[in-house]
Amino acid sequence: TQMGSFIPPQLWRTENAPMAAMLRDPDSMHDAFLMTSYTHAAAPELGISVLTDGLRIGPAQLTQMLLTLADMAQGRMVVHVGGGEVKQTGPFGYKRSRGIKSLEDFARIFDAFLTSDGPFDYEGNHWTMKQAFLGSARPHRPRIHAMGSGPMLLDVATSYCDGLSSAAPCAWGTPEEAAEIIAAVRKDLERKGRDPEAFTF
């Protein structure tokens, strides 16, 4: 869910980006969740994959949105949730420093919504829930991937998420570095009593 582009407006010219002939600027983005629904209606066989962060949408609303999309896709859905990028947070009043802890809150609250038989309470890093419940009709559970890198994010991923999404060369500079980190993640999953084979990259 991009709030703006990473492309400097001065470079948004047809000689650098042919799409500039069609789009006035690179920062006028549509809402990713609304567009995902529209796209799924046009091509339902593809499944759904969407990226967001744990900062800009509250965990209850985000869970409800993801359950809706997962039902539309008959369970063929992955959501990649990061700690928030400065360009998505800083200009719009979100505190980037809360990113990883908000991601942890989201992952734990999401699991509570999906596994609790009734209303639950939650006291977390930044969120408190009191008798929260989104109902028990939840036939499809979307997969939650932590998105990014760094030791704090990897700890949240191996503790609470279904997988990890990262990028090369942004986070992992070489295939060897990626292999080393993936091996370390698998060991951490084992140490935490989780099945490394059920965790996807």
Secondary structure, DSSP 8 states (H G I E B T S, - for coil): --SS-SS-GGG-STTT-GGGGT-S-TT----HHHHHHHHHHH-GGG-EEEEEESSSS-HHHHHHHHHHHHHHTTT-EEEEEES--HHHHGGGT--GGGHHHHHHHHHHHHHHHHH-SS-EEEE-SS-EEEEE---S------EEEEES-SHHHHHHHHHH-SEEE--TTTT--SHHHHHHHHHHHHHHHHHTT--GGG-B-
